[in-house]
Amino acid sequence: MTTHDLPSHPRIARDAIDDPAEQLDAMTMHVEGDNQWTTGNAAADSARTKGWLVGHFIPAGNPRHAADVEIKWGTHRQGERRSEWARGGTQTTVSLLVSGRFRVDFPGGHTVLARVGDYVMWGPGIDHSWEAIDDSVIVTIRWPSSQSCT
């Protein structure tokens, strides 16, 4: 069983994002007149940021930088878990199951996401932990993006 280890920053290692150009490896920006959109691959684009694809911790100037929301593409091997409680911060969180089976623990209870599309949502101040029952892919969305959330 592996343990999800937390870097000094609650989401990512600082040296993982020093060069904004490196964050553009799998991402393509499209510009047509006044219209601009970006395409990429969540797994590739978030590989250097511990799965976090969008948020305040992505360098300014990168289209994935956002102050209002954080999005994570989480790939977890069977048995991987967060052994310590993630302390509830000021954010609302929703985690959606893309594949696998994934357990989320809360003080006084837990839920298992077992069907594609199952989700769990919790508000500010709620501690949580988790374990991948099977190899799993989870999309987590938090708002607002918060530098103080652990």
Backbone hydrogen bonds, N-H to C=O, Kabsch-Sander energy under -0.5 kcal/mol:
donor,donor_aa,acceptor,acceptor_aa,energy
4,H,81,R,-2.9
5,D,3,T,-0.7
9,H,12,I,-0.6
16,A,13,A,-1.8
17,I,14,R,-1.6
22,E,19,D,-1.3
23,Q,19,D,-0.7
23,Q,20,P,-0.9
24,L,21,A,-1.4
25,D,22,E,-1.1
28,T,39,T,-3.5
30,H,37,W,-3.7
32,E,35,N,-2.9
35,N,32,E,-2.1
37,W,30,H,-2.2
39,T,28,T,-2.9
45,D,41,N,-3.3
46,S,42,A,-1.5
47,A,44,A,-0.9
49,T,46,S,-1.3
50,K,47,A,-0.6
51,G,46,S,-2.5
52,W,49,T,-2.2
53,L,71,I,-3.3
54,V,71,I,-1.6
55,G,64,R,-1.8
58,I,55,G,-1.4
62,N,59,P,-1.9
65,H,62,N,-2.5
66,A,55,G,-1.1
70,E,142,R,-2.7
71,I,54,V,-1.9
72,K,140,T,-2.9
73,W,51,G,-3.1
74,G,72,K,-0.7
74,G,138,I,-3.4
75,T,73,W,-0.6
76,H,74,G,-0.5
76,H,136,S,-3.0
79,G,132,A,-3.3
80,E,77,R,-2.6
81,R,2,T,-1.4
82,R,130,W,-2.4
83,S,81,R,-0.8
86,A,128,H,-3.7
87,R,85,W,-0.7
92,T,143,W,-2.6
93,T,122,W,-3.0
94,V,141,I,-2.2
95,S,120,V,-2.6
96,L,139,V,-3.1
97,L,118,D,-3.0
98,V,96,L,-0.5
98,V,137,V,-2.9
99,S,137,V,-1.5
102,F,113,L,-2.2
103,R,131,E,-3.0
104,V,111,T,-2.7
105,D,129,S,-2.5
106,F,109,G,-3.4
109,G,106,F,-2.5
111,T,104,V,-2.1
113,L,102,F,-3.5
113,L,111,T,-0.5
114,A,112,V,-0.7
117,G,97,L,-2.8
118,D,115,R,-3.0
120,V,95,S,-1.9
122,W,93,T,-2.5
125,G,89,G,-1.7
126,I,123,G,-1.2
127,D,125,G,-0.6
128,H,86,A,-1.8
129,S,105,D,-1.7
130,W,82,R,-0.6
131,E,103,R,-2.2
132,A,80,E,-3.0
133,I,101,R,-1.3
133,I,131,E,-0.8
134,D,101,R,-1.9
136,S,76,H,-3.1
137,V,99,S,-2.1
138,I,74,G,-2.7
139,V,96,L,-2.5
140,T,72,K,-2.1
140,T,138,I,-0.6
141,I,94,V,-2.8
142,R,70,E,-2.6
143,W,92,T,-2.0
145,S,67,A,-0.6
149,C,146,S,-0.7
150,T,87,R,-0.5
